[in-house]
Amino acid sequence: MAAFAVAVDARCPLCGASILSIGRGGRVMAEDLHPVPLYTGRGGQGYMVCEDCGVLTELPRSITLN
């Protein structure tokens, strides 16, 4: 089993799951991300969450979570 050195390890801000890992050679080692746009001004901003949390962020506005 080979050990890989990770240069970037981004985590979901909601659940902490790893969503993007890039090795030192620039190779993507893991990718499980979902972009969530935030329109808070000119140009818009956003953040990335994992696929599981991304499903929750796009629920219809008429649904409320208990």
PDB file of N, H, CA, C and O in Angstrom:
ATOM      1  N   MET A   1       0.839  -1.169   0.000  1.00  0.00           N
ATOM      2  CA  MET A   1       0.000   0.000   0.000  1.00  0.00           C
ATOM      3  C   MET A   1       0.892   1.243   0.000  1.00  0.00           C
ATOM      4  O   MET A   1       1.763   1.382   0.859  1.00  0.00           O
ATOM      5  N   ALA A   2       0.681   2.130  -0.944  1.00  0.00           N
ATOM      6  H   ALA A   2      -0.026   2.017  -1.642  1.00  0.00           H
ATOM      7  CA  ALA A   2       1.499   3.334  -1.056  1.00  0.00           C
ATOM      8  C   ALA A   2       0.895   4.463  -0.238  1.00  0.00           C
ATOM      9  O   ALA A   2      -0.326   4.598  -0.154  1.00  0.00           O
ATOM     10  N   ALA A   3       1.741   5.258   0.355  1.00  0.00           N
ATOM     11  H   ALA A   3       2.733   5.148   0.287  1.00  0.00           H
ATOM     12  CA  ALA A   3       1.298   6.435   1.104  1.00  0.00           C
ATOM     13  C   ALA A   3       1.435   7.646   0.197  1.00  0.00           C
ATOM     14  O   ALA A   3       2.452   7.813  -0.476  1.00  0.00           O
ATOM     15  N   PHE A   4       0.413   8.490   0.179  1.00  0.00           N
ATOM     16  H   PHE A   4      -0.414   8.354   0.726  1.00  0.00           H
ATOM     17  CA  PHE A   4       0.420   9.673  -0.663  1.00  0.00           C
ATOM     18  C   PHE A   4       0.509  10.918   0.200  1.00  0.00           C
ATOM     19  O   PHE A   4      -0.145  11.007   1.239  1.00  0.00           O
ATOM     20  N   ALA A   5       1.313  11.878  -0.224  1.00  0.00           N
ATOM     21  H   ALA A   5       1.844  11.806  -1.068  1.00  0.00           H
ATOM     22  CA  ALA A   5       1.389  13.163   0.460  1.00  0.00           C
ATOM     23  C   ALA A   5       0.319  14.065  -0.152  1.00  0.00           C
ATOM     24  O   ALA A   5       0.253  14.227  -1.371  1.00  0.00           O
ATOM     25  N   VAL A   6      -0.501  14.638   0.688  1.00  0.00           N
ATOM     26  H   VAL A   6      -0.448  14.506   1.678  1.00  0.00           H
ATOM     27  CA  VAL A   6      -1.605  15.470   0.221  1.00  0.00           C
ATOM     28  C   VAL A   6      -1.219  16.932   0.340  1.00  0.00           C
ATOM     29  O   VAL A   6      -0.787  17.386   1.399  1.00  0.00           O
ATOM     30  N   ALA A   7      -1.380  17.683  -0.772  1.00  0.00           N
ATOM     31  H   ALA A   7      -1.731  17.315  -1.633  1.00  0.00           H
ATOM     32  CA  ALA A   7      -1.077  19.106  -0.778  1.00  0.00           C
ATOM     33  C   ALA A   7      -2.296  19.923  -0.371  1.00  0.00           C
ATOM     34  O   ALA A   7      -2.156  20.955   0.286  1.00  0.00           O
ATOM     35  N   VAL A   8      -3.495  19.474  -0.755  1.00  0.00           N
ATOM     36  H   VAL A   8      -3.608  18.636  -1.289  1.00  0.00           H
ATOM     37  CA  VAL A   8      -4.743  20.170  -0.437  1.00  0.00           C
ATOM     38  C   VAL A   8      -5.742  19.149   0.064  1.00  0.00           C
ATOM     39  O   VAL A   8      -5.922  18.098  -0.551  1.00  0.00           O
ATOM     40  N   ASP A   9      -6.388  19.446   1.172  1.00  0.00           N
ATOM     41  H   ASP A   9      -6.242  20.299   1.672  1.00  0.00           H
ATOM     42  CA  ASP A   9      -7.434  18.582   1.695  1.00  0.00           C
ATOM     43  C   ASP A   9      -8.578  19.471   2.169  1.00  0.00           C
ATOM     44  O   ASP A   9      -8.588  19.919   3.315  1.00  0.00           O
ATOM     45  N   ALA A  10      -9.540  19.725   1.285  1.00  0.00           N
ATOM     46  H   ALA A  10      -9.531  19.360   0.353  1.00  0.00           H
ATOM     47  CA  ALA A  10     -10.688  20.577   1.617  1.00  0.00           C
ATOM     48  C   ALA A  10     -11.793  19.732   2.226  1.00  0.00           C
ATOM     49  O   ALA A  10     -12.042  18.610   1.787  1.00  0.00           O
ATOM     50  N   ARG A  11     -12.450  20.274   3.233  1.00  0.00           N
ATOM     51  H   ARG A  11     -12.248  21.186   3.590  1.00  0.00           H
ATOM     52  CA  ARG A  11     -13.506  19.551   3.938  1.00  0.00           C
ATOM     53  C   ARG A  11     -14.820  20.305   3.862  1.00  0.00           C
ATOM     54  O   ARG A  11     -14.840  21.532   3.774  1.00  0.00           O
ATOM     55  N   CYS A  12     -15.916  19.561   3.895  1.00  0.00           N
ATOM     56  H   CYS A  12     -15.900  18.564   3.966  1.00  0.00           H
ATOM     57  CA  CYS A  12     -17.264  20.133   3.872  1.00  0.00           C
ATOM     58  C   CYS A  12     -17.458  20.959   5.149  1.00  0.00           C
ATOM     59  O   CYS A  12     -17.194  20.456   6.241  1.00  0.00           O
ATOM     60  N   PRO A  13     -17.916  22.218   5.039  1.00  0.00           N
ATOM     61  CA  PRO A  13     -18.104  23.033   6.237  1.00  0.00           C
ATOM     62  C   PRO A  13     -19.300  22.589   7.086  1.00  0.00           C
ATOM     63  O   PRO A  13     -19.424  23.009   8.236  1.00  0.00           O
ATOM     64  N   LEU A  14     -20.169  21.758   6.543  1.00  0.00           N
ATOM     65  H   LEU A  14     -20.069  21.417   5.608  1.00  0.00           H
ATOM     66  CA  LEU A  14     -21.347  21.324   7.290  1.00  0.00           C
ATOM     67  C   LEU A  14     -21.112  20.034   8.069  1.00  0.00           C
ATOM     68  O   LEU A  14     -21.506  19.935   9.231  1.00  0.00           O
ATOM     69  N   CYS A  15     -20.468  19.035   7.434  1.00  0.00           N
ATOM     70  H   CYS A  15     -20.148  19.116   6.490  1.00  0.00           H
ATOM     71  CA  CYS A  15     -20.301  17.743   8.108  1.00  0.00           C
ATOM     72  C   CYS A  15     -18.846  17.351   8.322  1.00  0.00           C
ATOM     73  O   CYS A  15     -18.574  16.416   9.074  1.00  0.00           O
ATOM     74  N   GLY A  16     -17.903  18.039   7.683  1.00  0.00           N
ATOM     75  H   GLY A  16     -18.124  18.799   7.072  1.00  0.00           H
ATOM     76  CA  GLY A  16     -16.487  17.744   7.874  1.00  0.00           C
ATOM     77  C   GLY A  16     -15.916  16.664   6.973  1.00  0.00           C
ATOM     78  O   GLY A  16     -14.741  16.320   7.101  1.00  0.00           O
ATOM     79  N   ALA A  17     -16.719  16.121   6.064  1.00  0.00           N
ATOM     80  H   ALA A  17     -17.673  16.401   5.961  1.00  0.00           H
ATOM     81  CA  ALA A  17     -16.229  15.087   5.148  1.00  0.00           C
ATOM     82  C   ALA A  17     -15.237  15.693   4.154  1.00  0.00           C
ATOM     83  O   ALA A  17     -15.391  16.846   3.751  1.00  0.00           O
ATOM     84  N   SER A  18     -14.224  14.927   3.758  1.00  0.00           N
ATOM     85  H   SER A  18     -14.098  13.991   4.085  1.00  0.00           H
ATOM     86  CA  SER A  18     -13.255  15.386   2.774  1.00  0.00           C
ATOM     87  C   SER A  18     -13.940  15.481   1.411  1.00  0.00           C
ATOM     88  O   SER A  18     -14.527  14.506   0.940  1.00  0.00           O
ATOM     89  N   ILE A  19     -13.865  16.649   0.780  1.00  0.00           N
ATOM     90  H   ILE A  19     -13.388  17.441   1.163  1.00  0.00           H
ATOM     91  CA  ILE A  19     -14.525  16.826  -0.514  1.00  0.00           C
ATOM     92  C   ILE A  19     -13.537  16.975  -1.665  1.00  0.00           C
ATOM     93  O   ILE A  19     -13.900  16.759  -2.821  1.00  0.00           O
ATOM     94  N   LEU A  20     -12.295  17.341  -1.364  1.00  0.00           N
ATOM     95  H   LEU A  20     -12.000  17.516  -0.425  1.00  0.00           H
ATOM     96  CA  LEU A  20     -11.306  17.490  -2.428  1.00  0.00           C
ATOM     97  C   LEU A  20      -9.915  17.269  -1.859  1.00  0.00           C
ATOM     98  O   LEU A  20      -9.488  17.979  -0.949  1.00  0.00           O
ATOM     99  N   SER A  21      -9.215  16.287  -2.395  1.00  0.00           N
ATOM    100  H   SER A  21      -9.562  15.710  -3.135  1.00  0.00           H
ATOM    101  CA  SER A  21      -7.834  16.007  -2.006  1.00  0.00           C
ATOM    102  C   SER A  21      -6.972  16.045  -3.253  1.00  0.00           C
ATOM    103  O   SER A  21      -7.255  15.367  -4.241  1.00  0.00           O
ATOM    104  N   ILE A  22      -5.919  16.845  -3.199  1.00  0.00           N
ATOM    105  H   ILE A  22      -5.689  17.396  -2.397  1.00  0.00           H
ATOM    106  CA  ILE A  22      -4.999  16.978  -4.329  1.00  0.00           C
ATOM    107  C   ILE A  22      -3.603  16.634  -3.832  1.00  0.00           C
ATOM    108  O   ILE A  22      -3.131  17.184  -2.837  1.00  0.00           O
ATOM    109  N   GLY A  23      -2.954  15.722  -4.533  1.00  0.00           N
ATOM    110  H   GLY A  23      -3.337  15.275  -5.341  1.00  0.00           H
ATOM    111  CA  GLY A  23      -1.597  15.320  -4.174  1.00  0.00           C
ATOM    112  C   GLY A  23      -0.587  16.388  -4.535  1.00  0.00           C
ATOM    113  O   GLY A  23      -0.904  17.331  -5.260  1.00  0.00           O
ATOM    114  N   ARG A  24       0.619  16.246  -4.037  1.00  0.00           N
ATOM    115  H   ARG A  24       0.877  15.480  -3.448  1.00  0.00           H
ATOM    116  CA  ARG A  24       1.671  17.241  -4.297  1.00  0.00           C
ATOM    117  C   ARG A  24       2.023  17.337  -5.766  1.00  0.00           C
ATOM    118  O   ARG A  24       2.509  18.378  -6.209  1.00  0.00           O
ATOM    119  N   GLY A  25       1.793  16.281  -6.539  1.00  0.00           N
ATOM    120  H   GLY A  25       1.398  15.436  -6.180  1.00  0.00           H
ATOM    121  CA  GLY A  25       2.063  16.314  -7.971  1.00  0.00           C
ATOM    122  C   GLY A  25       0.949  16.961  -8.777  1.00  0.00           C
ATOM    123  O   GLY A  25       1.042  17.045 -10.002  1.00  0.00           O
ATOM    124  N   GLY A  26      -0.111  17.423  -8.104  1.00  0.00           N
ATOM    125  H   GLY A  26      -0.186  17.355  -7.109  1.00  0.00           H
ATOM    126  CA  GLY A  26      -1.220  18.076  -8.779  1.00  0.00           C
ATOM    127  C   GLY A  26      -2.339  17.128  -9.183  1.00  0.00           C
ATOM    128  O   GLY A  26      -3.314  17.546  -9.808  1.00  0.00           O
ATOM    129  N   ARG A  27      -2.205  15.865  -8.832  1.00  0.00           N
ATOM    130  H   ARG A  27      -1.413  15.526  -8.324  1.00  0.00           H
ATOM    131  CA  ARG A  27      -3.209  14.865  -9.200  1.00  0.00           C
ATOM    132  C   ARG A  27      -4.362  14.877  -8.197  1.00  0.00           C
ATOM    133  O   ARG A  27      -4.138  14.846  -6.987  1.00  0.00           O
ATOM    134  N   VAL A  28      -5.600  14.921  -8.705  1.00  0.00           N
ATOM    135  H   VAL A  28      -5.782  14.946  -9.688  1.00  0.00           H
ATOM    136  CA  VAL A  28      -6.778  14.873  -7.845  1.00  0.00           C
ATOM    137  C   VAL A  28      -6.936  13.449  -7.344  1.00  0.00           C
ATOM    138  O   VAL A  28      -7.069  12.515  -8.135  1.00  0.00           O
ATOM    139  N   MET A  29      -6.921  13.287  -6.026  1.00  0.00           N
ATOM    140  H   MET A  29      -6.813  14.046  -5.384  1.00  0.00           H
ATOM    141  CA  MET A  29      -6.998  11.965  -5.425  1.00  0.00           C
ATOM    142  C   MET A  29      -8.410  11.621  -4.969  1.00  0.00           C
ATOM    143  O   MET A  29      -8.773  10.445  -4.954  1.00  0.00           O
ATOM    144  N   ALA A  30      -9.208  12.602  -4.600  1.00  0.00           N
ATOM    145  H   ALA A  30      -8.913  13.557  -4.611  1.00  0.00           H
ATOM    146  CA  ALA A  30     -10.590  12.383  -4.187  1.00  0.00           C
ATOM    147  C   ALA A  30     -11.395  13.626  -4.518  1.00  0.00           C
ATOM    148  O   ALA A  30     -10.956  14.749  -4.267  1.00  0.00           O
ATOM    149  N   GLU A  31     -12.573  13.419  -5.080  1.00  0.00           N
ATOM    150  H   GLU A  31     -12.930  12.508  -5.284  1.00  0.00           H
ATOM    151  CA  GLU A  31     -13.419  14.546  -5.466  1.00  0.00           C
ATOM    152  C   GLU A  31     -14.869  14.160  -5.214  1.00  0.00           C
ATOM    153  O   GLU A  31     -15.413  13.295  -5.901  1.00  0.00           O
ATOM    154  N   ASP A  32     -15.485  14.788  -4.246  1.00  0.00           N
ATOM    155  H   ASP A  32     -15.043  15.490  -3.688  1.00  0.00           H
ATOM    156  CA  ASP A  32     -16.886  14.543  -3.912  1.00  0.00           C
ATOM    157  C   ASP A  32     -17.479  15.868  -3.480  1.00  0.00           C
ATOM    158  O   ASP A  32     -17.855  16.041  -2.320  1.00  0.00           O
ATOM    159  N   LEU A  33     -17.563  16.805  -4.413  1.00  0.00           N
ATOM    160  H   LEU A  33     -17.257  16.665  -5.355  1.00  0.00           H
ATOM    161  CA  LEU A  33     -17.974  18.147  -4.035  1.00  0.00           C
ATOM    162  C   LEU A  33     -19.214  18.603  -4.778  1.00  0.00           C
ATOM    163  O   LEU A  33     -19.554  18.094  -5.847  1.00  0.00           O
ATOM    164  N   HIS A  34     -19.874  19.571  -4.181  1.00  0.00           N
ATOM    165  H   HIS A  34     -19.598  19.984  -3.313  1.00  0.00           H
ATOM    166  CA  HIS A  34     -21.102  20.127  -4.718  1.00  0.00           C
ATOM    167  C   HIS A  34     -21.076  21.634  -4.474  1.00  0.00           C
ATOM    168  O   HIS A  34     -21.053  22.059  -3.319  1.00  0.00           O
ATOM    169  N   PRO A  35     -21.079  22.454  -5.525  1.00  0.00           N
ATOM    170  CA  PRO A  35     -21.045  23.905  -5.320  1.00  0.00           C
ATOM    171  C   PRO A  35     -22.399  24.442  -4.877  1.00  0.00           C
ATOM    172  O   PRO A  35     -23.440  24.038  -5.395  1.00  0.00           O
ATOM    173  N   VAL A  36     -22.375  25.355  -3.914  1.00  0.00           N
ATOM    174  H   VAL A  36     -21.529  25.683  -3.492  1.00  0.00           H
ATOM    175  CA  VAL A  36     -23.591  26.011  -3.439  1.00  0.00           C
ATOM    176  C   VAL A  36     -23.404  27.506  -3.647  1.00  0.00           C
ATOM    177  O   VAL A  36     -22.584  28.119  -2.963  1.00  0.00           O
ATOM    178  N   PRO A  37     -24.151  28.114  -4.582  1.00  0.00           N
ATOM    179  CA  PRO A  37     -23.983  29.538  -4.838  1.00  0.00           C
ATOM    180  C   PRO A  37     -24.640  30.389  -3.751  1.00  0.00           C
ATOM    181  O   PRO A  37     -25.717  30.055  -3.257  1.00  0.00           O
ATOM    182  N   LEU A  38     -23.990  31.478  -3.388  1.00  0.00           N
ATOM    183  H   LEU A  38     -23.115  31.750  -3.789  1.00  0.00           H
ATOM    184  CA  LEU A  38     -24.545  32.464  -2.470  1.00  0.00           C
ATOM    185  C   LEU A  38     -24.559  33.795  -3.207  1.00  0.00           C
ATOM    186  O   LEU A  38     -23.505  34.283  -3.613  1.00  0.00           O
ATOM    187  N   TYR A  39     -25.706  34.376  -3.384  1.00  0.00           N
ATOM    188  H   TYR A  39     -26.563  33.979  -3.055  1.00  0.00           H
ATOM    189  CA  TYR A  39     -25.808  35.634  -4.110  1.00  0.00           C
ATOM    190  C   TYR A  39     -25.971  36.764  -3.110  1.00  0.00           C
ATOM    191  O   TYR A  39     -27.085  37.198  -2.816  1.00  0.00           O
ATOM    192  N   THR A  40     -24.848  37.233  -2.593  1.00  0.00           N
ATOM    193  H   THR A  40     -23.943  36.881  -2.831  1.00  0.00           H
ATOM    194  CA  THR A  40     -24.868  38.261  -1.556  1.00  0.00           C
ATOM    195  C   THR A  40     -24.356  39.598  -2.069  1.00  0.00           C
ATOM    196  O   THR A  40     -24.000  40.473  -1.279  1.00  0.00           O
ATOM    197  N   GLY A  41     -24.318  39.757  -3.344  1.00  0.00           N
ATOM    198  H   GLY A  41     -24.607  39.047  -3.986  1.00  0.00           H
ATOM    199  CA  GLY A  41     -23.805  41.010  -3.884  1.00  0.00           C
ATOM    200  C   GLY A  41     -23.406  40.828  -5.330  1.00  0.00           C
ATOM    201  O   GLY A  41     -23.808  39.871  -5.991  1.00  0.00           O
ATOM    202  N   ARG A  42     -22.622  41.749  -5.802  1.00  0.00           N
ATOM    203  H   ARG A  42     -22.296  42.527  -5.265  1.00  0.00           H
ATOM    204  CA  ARG A  42     -22.192  41.718  -7.189  1.00  0.00           C
ATOM    205  C   ARG A  42     -21.282  40.520  -7.437  1.00  0.00           C
ATOM    206  O   ARG A  42     -20.348  40.274  -6.673  1.00  0.00           O
ATOM    207  N   GLY A  43     -21.556  39.780  -8.502  1.00  0.00           N
ATOM    208  H   GLY A  43     -22.315  39.980  -9.122  1.00  0.00           H
ATOM    209  CA  GLY A  43     -20.705  38.662  -8.880  1.00  0.00           C
ATOM    210  C   GLY A  43     -21.063  37.359  -8.209  1.00  0.00           C
ATOM    211  O   GLY A  43     -20.784  36.290  -8.752  1.00  0.00           O
ATOM    212  N   GLY A  44     -21.670  37.421  -7.046  1.00  0.00           N
ATOM    213  H   GLY A  44     -21.896  38.290  -6.605  1.00  0.00           H
ATOM    214  CA  GLY A  44     -22.032  36.203  -6.336  1.00  0.00           C
ATOM    215  C   GLY A  44     -20.821  35.513  -5.733  1.00  0.00           C
ATOM    216  O   GLY A  44     -19.699  35.673  -6.213  1.00  0.00           O
ATOM    217  N   GLN A  45     -21.050  34.770  -4.711  1.00  0.00           N
ATOM    218  H   GLN A  45     -21.961  34.640  -4.321  1.00  0.00           H
ATOM    219  CA  GLN A  45     -20.012  33.998  -4.057  1.00  0.00           C
ATOM    220  C   GLN A  45     -20.563  32.600  -3.840  1.00  0.00           C
ATOM    221  O   GLN A  45     -21.713  32.325  -4.182  1.00  0.00           O
ATOM    222  N   GLY A  46     -19.777  31.742  -3.294  1.00  0.00           N
ATOM    223  H   GLY A  46     -18.842  31.965  -3.016  1.00  0.00           H
ATOM    224  CA  GLY A  46     -20.261  30.405  -3.028  1.00  0.00           C
ATOM    225  C   GLY A  46     -19.288  29.616  -2.192  1.00  0.00           C
ATOM    226  O   GLY A  46     -18.214  30.102  -1.837  1.00  0.00           O
ATOM    227  N   TYR A  47     -19.668  28.397  -1.879  1.00  0.00           N
ATOM    228  H   TYR A  47     -20.541  28.001  -2.167  1.00  0.00           H
ATOM    229  CA  TYR A  47     -18.785  27.498  -1.160  1.00  0.00           C
ATOM    230  C   TYR A  47     -19.083  26.084  -1.618  1.00  0.00           C
ATOM    231  O   TYR A  47     -20.090  25.841  -2.282  1.00  0.00           O
ATOM    232  N   MET A  48     -18.221  25.160  -1.270  1.00  0.00           N
ATOM    233  H   MET A  48     -17.403  25.357  -0.731  1.00  0.00           H
ATOM    234  CA  MET A  48     -18.382  23.768  -1.668  1.00  0.00           C
ATOM    235  C   MET A  48     -18.751  22.922  -0.462  1.00  0.00           C
ATOM    236  O   MET A  48     -18.187  23.086   0.620  1.00  0.00           O
ATOM    237  N   VAL A  49     -19.695  22.023  -0.653  1.00  0.00           N
ATOM    238  H   VAL A  49     -20.154  21.891  -1.531  1.00  0.00           H
ATOM    239  CA  VAL A  49     -20.064  21.049   0.367  1.00  0.00           C
ATOM    240  C   VAL A  49     -19.999  19.670  -0.280  1.00  0.00           C
ATOM    241  O   VAL A  49     -19.887  19.562  -1.501  1.00  0.00           O
ATOM    242  N   CYS A  50     -20.070  18.617   0.530  1.00  0.00           N
ATOM    243  H   CYS A  50     -20.161  18.705   1.522  1.00  0.00           H
ATOM    244  CA  CYS A  50     -20.050  17.268  -0.024  1.00  0.00           C
ATOM    245  C   CYS A  50     -21.369  16.994  -0.747  1.00  0.00           C
ATOM    246  O   CYS A  50     -22.327  17.754  -0.602  1.00  0.00           O
ATOM    247  N   GLU A  51     -21.419  15.935  -1.506  1.00  0.00           N
ATOM    248  H   GLU A  51     -20.642  15.318  -1.624  1.00  0.00           H
ATOM    249  CA  GLU A  51     -22.624  15.599  -2.269  1.00  0.00           C
ATOM    250  C   GLU A  51     -23.828  15.369  -1.357  1.00  0.00           C
ATOM    251  O   GLU A  51     -24.939  15.777  -1.694  1.00  0.00           O
ATOM    252  N   ASP A  52     -23.624  14.721  -0.204  1.00  0.00           N
ATOM    253  H   ASP A  52     -22.721  14.389   0.070  1.00  0.00           H
ATOM    254  CA  ASP A  52     -24.738  14.464   0.711  1.00  0.00           C
ATOM    255  C   ASP A  52     -25.326  15.757   1.252  1.00  0.00           C
ATOM    256  O   ASP A  52     -26.547  15.917   1.257  1.00  0.00           O
ATOM    257  N   CYS A  53     -24.503  16.669   1.699  1.00  0.00           N
ATOM    258  H   CYS A  53     -23.512  16.539   1.694  1.00  0.00           H
ATOM    259  CA  CYS A  53     -24.986  17.942   2.223  1.00  0.00           C
ATOM    260  C   CYS A  53     -25.514  18.821   1.099  1.00  0.00           C
ATOM    261  O   CYS A  53     -26.396  19.649   1.327  1.00  0.00           O
ATOM    262  N   GLY A  54     -24.986  18.653  -0.118  1.00  0.00           N
ATOM    263  H   GLY A  54     -24.269  17.981  -0.303  1.00  0.00           H
ATOM    264  CA  GLY A  54     -25.467  19.421  -1.259  1.00  0.00           C
ATOM    265  C   GLY A  54     -26.914  19.126  -1.577  1.00  0.00           C
ATOM    266  O   GLY A  54     -27.641  20.010  -2.030  1.00  0.00           O
ATOM    267  N   VAL A  55     -27.348  17.895  -1.348  1.00  0.00           N
ATOM    268  H   VAL A  55     -26.758  17.177  -0.979  1.00  0.00           H
ATOM    269  CA  VAL A  55     -28.754  17.537  -1.558  1.00  0.00           C
ATOM    270  C   VAL A  55     -29.623  18.311  -0.576  1.00  0.00           C
ATOM    271  O   VAL A  55     -30.700  18.778  -0.947  1.00  0.00           O
ATOM    272  N   LEU A  56     -29.178  18.455   0.666  1.00  0.00           N
ATOM    273  H   LEU A  56     -28.303  18.076   0.967  1.00  0.00           H
ATOM    274  CA  LEU A  56     -29.946  19.176   1.680  1.00  0.00           C
ATOM    275  C   LEU A  56     -30.033  20.666   1.392  1.00  0.00           C
ATOM    276  O   LEU A  56     -31.043  21.299   1.703  1.00  0.00           O
ATOM    277  N   THR A  57     -28.976  21.240   0.796  1.00  0.00           N
ATOM    278  H   THR A  57     -28.156  20.726   0.543  1.00  0.00           H
ATOM    279  CA  THR A  57     -28.961  22.686   0.569  1.00  0.00           C
ATOM    280  C   THR A  57     -29.893  23.109  -0.543  1.00  0.00           C
ATOM    281  O   THR A  57     -30.220  24.291  -0.640  1.00  0.00           O
ATOM    282  N   GLU A  58     -30.335  22.193  -1.387  1.00  0.00           N
ATOM    283  H   GLU A  58     -30.070  21.232  -1.309  1.00  0.00           H
ATOM    284  CA  GLU A  58     -31.201  22.559  -2.497  1.00  0.00           C
ATOM    285  C   GLU A  58     -32.637  22.081  -2.316  1.00  0.00           C
ATOM    286  O   GLU A  58     -33.340  21.838  -3.296  1.00  0.00           O
ATOM    287  N   LEU A  59     -33.075  21.944  -1.062  1.00  0.00           N
ATOM    288  H   LEU A  59     -32.503  22.142  -0.265  1.00  0.00           H
ATOM    289  CA  LEU A  59     -34.468  21.601  -0.804  1.00  0.00           C
ATOM    290  C   LEU A  59     -35.363  22.771  -1.205  1.00  0.00           C
ATOM    291  O   LEU A  59     -34.945  23.926  -1.114  1.00  0.00           O
ATOM    292  N   PRO A  60     -36.571  22.492  -1.640  1.00  0.00           N
ATOM    293  CA  PRO A  60     -37.499  23.591  -1.967  1.00  0.00           C
ATOM    294  C   PRO A  60     -37.744  24.476  -0.736  1.00  0.00           C
ATOM    295  O   PRO A  60     -37.710  23.995   0.397  1.00  0.00           O
ATOM    296  N   ARG A  61     -37.986  25.751  -0.964  1.00  0.00           N
ATOM    297  H   ARG A  61     -38.013  26.142  -1.884  1.00  0.00           H
ATOM    298  CA  ARG A  61     -38.184  26.690   0.133  1.00  0.00           C
ATOM    299  C   ARG A  61     -39.458  26.408   0.922  1.00  0.00           C
ATOM    300  O   ARG A  61     -39.577  26.847   2.066  1.00  0.00           O
ATOM    301  N   SER A  62     -40.402  25.694   0.345  1.00  0.00           N
ATOM    302  H   SER A  62     -40.306  25.338  -0.585  1.00  0.00           H
ATOM    303  CA  SER A  62     -41.660  25.400   1.032  1.00  0.00           C
ATOM    304  C   SER A  62     -41.519  24.314   2.093  1.00  0.00           C
ATOM    305  O   SER A  62     -42.421  24.121   2.909  1.00  0.00           O
ATOM    306  N   ILE A  63     -40.370  23.590   2.084  1.00  0.00           N
ATOM    307  H   ILE A  63     -39.638  23.747   1.421  1.00  0.00           H
ATOM    308  CA  ILE A  63     -40.143  22.517   3.046  1.00  0.00           C
ATOM    309  C   ILE A  63     -39.385  23.077   4.237  1.00  0.00           C
ATOM    310  O   ILE A  63     -38.400  23.797   4.070  1.00  0.00           O
ATOM    311  N   THR A  64     -39.847  22.745   5.450  1.00  0.00           N
ATOM    312  H   THR A  64     -40.647  22.160   5.586  1.00  0.00           H
ATOM    313  CA  THR A  64     -39.128  23.122   6.653  1.00  0.00           C
ATOM    314  C   THR A  64     -38.628  21.860   7.334  1.00  0.00           C
ATOM    315  O   THR A  64     -39.336  20.856   7.403  1.00  0.00           O
ATOM    316  N   LEU A  65     -37.395  21.922   7.839  1.00  0.00           N
ATOM    317  H   LEU A  65     -36.820  22.738   7.782  1.00  0.00           H
ATOM    318  CA  LEU A  65     -36.812  20.791   8.543  1.00  0.00           C
ATOM    319  C   LEU A  65     -37.147  20.899  10.011  1.00  0.00           C
ATOM    320  O   LEU A  65     -37.047  21.979  10.592  1.00  0.00           O
ATOM    321  N   ASN A  66     -37.545  19.794  10.620  1.00  0.00           N
ATOM    322  H   ASN A  66     -37.626  18.916  10.148  1.00  0.00           H
ATOM    323  CA  ASN A  66     -37.875  19.782  12.057  1.00  0.00           C
ATOM    324  C   ASN A  66     -36.662  19.432  12.860  1.00  0.00           C
ATOM    325  O   ASN A  66     -36.732  19.370  14.087  1.00  0.00           O
TER     326      ASN A  66
END
